[in-house]
């Protein structure tokens, strides 16, 4: 008899929805941090790390690649947006756009590294846990759907 799996063991959400959730959570963390403190702080870093781990837990297996690429792209894109809107939240207001983005990513690089490492580690753990039997079953379902 097989036990029921917890939500973090087998994600079932489509990749596009998980990416949208990641963008929404990241922008919410930026907004809250900027409204409360006026700049990005450790609060943003912690939210980003937790968000990376959460997305890896939620995504379905066939969309792993979307989440595996998301953390660096998301952080860079968000810092581009923030630098366009209010450069002083991520860098010196006199910095160029590129300088502000690089400064923001460098300042929050530890959060990016930890979040990305946890995300990739969780995805790898899920791949290992599900094993080859799960992969064979998934391929059979996919091939059966496309043939019919």
C-alpha positions as CSV (number, residue, x, y, z in Angstrom):
1,X,0.0,0.0,0.0
2,X,1.4,3.4,-1.0
3,X,1.1,6.4,1.3
4,X,-0.3,9.7,0.1
5,X,2.4,12.1,-1.0
6,X,2.8,15.5,0.4
7,X,2.6,18.5,-1.9
8,X,6.3,19.2,-1.8
9,X,7.1,15.6,-2.9
10,X,5.2,15.8,-6.2
11,X,4.4,19.1,-7.8
12,X,1.5,19.2,-10.2
13,X,1.4,22.9,-11.3
14,X,2.1,23.8,-15.0
15,X,5.3,25.7,-15.6
16,X,3.6,28.8,-16.9
17,X,1.6,29.1,-13.7
18,X,4.6,28.5,-11.5
19,X,6.6,31.2,-13.4
20,X,3.7,33.6,-13.1
21,X,3.6,32.9,-9.3
22,X,7.3,33.5,-9.1
23,X,7.1,36.8,-10.8
24,X,4.1,37.9,-8.6
25,X,5.8,36.8,-5.3
26,X,9.1,38.5,-6.3
27,X,7.4,41.8,-7.2
28,X,5.3,41.6,-4.0
29,X,8.5,41.2,-1.9
30,X,10.1,44.1,-3.7
31,X,7.0,46.3,-3.2
32,X,6.7,45.5,0.5
33,X,10.4,46.0,1.1
34,X,10.5,49.3,-0.8
35,X,7.3,50.6,0.8
36,X,8.5,49.7,4.4
37,X,12.2,50.5,4.2
38,X,12.8,52.3,0.9
39,X,15.3,49.8,-0.5
40,X,15.8,46.1,-0.9
41,X,16.9,44.4,2.3
42,X,17.3,41.0,3.9
43,X,13.5,40.6,3.7
44,X,13.7,40.5,-0.1
45,X,16.6,38.0,0.0
46,X,14.7,35.7,2.3
47,X,11.5,35.9,0.3
48,X,13.5,35.2,-2.9
49,X,15.1,32.1,-1.4
50,X,11.8,30.7,-0.1
51,X,10.2,31.5,-3.4
52,X,12.8,29.5,-5.3
53,X,12.3,26.5,-3.1
54,X,8.5,26.8,-3.3
55,X,8.5,26.9,-7.1
56,X,10.7,23.8,-7.3
57,X,8.2,22.0,-5.1
58,X,5.1,23.1,-7.0
59,X,6.1,22.6,-10.7
60,X,5.2,19.4,-12.5
61,X,8.0,17.2,-13.8
62,X,7.8,18.0,-17.5
63,X,8.2,21.7,-16.7
64,X,11.3,21.4,-14.6
65,X,13.4,23.3,-17.2
66,X,11.3,26.4,-16.8
67,X,11.9,26.6,-13.0
68,X,15.5,25.5,-13.4
69,X,16.2,28.6,-15.4
70,X,14.0,31.0,-13.5
71,X,15.9,32.3,-10.5
72,X,18.8,34.2,-12.3
73,X,16.4,35.4,-15.0
74,X,13.8,36.5,-12.6
75,X,16.3,38.4,-10.3
76,X,17.9,40.1,-13.3
77,X,14.6,41.0,-14.9
78,X,13.2,42.4,-11.6
79,X,16.3,44.4,-11.0
80,X,16.1,45.9,-14.5
81,X,12.5,46.9,-13.8
82,X,13.3,48.3,-10.4
83,X,16.3,50.2,-11.8
84,X,14.0,51.7,-14.5
85,X,11.4,52.7,-11.9
86,X,13.5,53.8,-8.9
87,X,17.2,53.3,-9.3
88,X,18.0,54.3,-5.7
89,X,16.4,51.1,-4.4
90,X,19.1,48.9,-5.9
91,X,22.1,51.2,-6.5
92,X,23.3,54.8,-6.5
93,X,20.8,57.0,-8.3
94,X,23.5,58.3,-10.6
95,X,24.4,54.9,-11.8
96,X,23.5,53.8,-15.4
97,X,20.9,51.2,-15.9
98,X,23.4,48.4,-16.5
99,X,25.5,49.5,-13.4
100,X,22.3,49.5,-11.3
101,X,21.4,46.0,-12.4
102,X,24.9,44.6,-11.9
103,X,25.0,46.3,-8.5
104,X,21.7,44.9,-7.5
105,X,22.5,41.4,-8.5
106,X,25.9,41.6,-6.8
107,X,24.4,43.0,-3.6
108,X,21.8,40.2,-3.5
109,X,24.1,37.6,-5.0
110,X,24.1,35.4,-1.9
111,X,20.3,35.2,-2.0
112,X,20.5,34.3,-5.7
113,X,23.1,31.6,-5.1
114,X,21.3,30.1,-2.2
115,X,17.9,30.2,-3.8
116,X,19.2,28.8,-7.1
117,X,21.1,26.0,-5.3
118,X,18.1,25.1,-3.3
119,X,15.9,25.2,-6.4
120,X,18.2,22.9,-8.4
121,X,18.8,20.7,-5.5
122,X,15.1,20.2,-4.9
123,X,14.5,19.5,-8.6
124,X,17.4,16.9,-8.6
125,X,16.0,15.3,-5.4
126,X,12.6,15.0,-7.0
127,X,14.1,13.5,-10.2
128,X,16.0,11.0,-8.1
129,X,13.1,10.2,-5.8
130,X,10.7,9.6,-8.7
131,X,13.2,7.3,-10.4
132,X,13.3,5.8,-13.8
133,X,10.0,4.0,-13.4
134,X,8.2,7.3,-13.2
135,X,10.1,8.6,-16.2
136,X,9.1,5.6,-18.3
137,X,5.5,5.9,-17.3
138,X,5.5,9.6,-18.1
139,X,7.0,8.9,-21.5
140,X,4.5,6.2,-22.3
141,X,1.6,8.6,-21.4
142,X,3.1,11.4,-23.5
143,X,3.7,9.2,-26.5
144,X,0.3,7.6,-26.1
145,X,-1.4,11.0,-26.1
146,X,0.4,12.3,-29.1
147,X,-0.2,9.2,-31.2
148,X,-3.9,9.2,-30.6
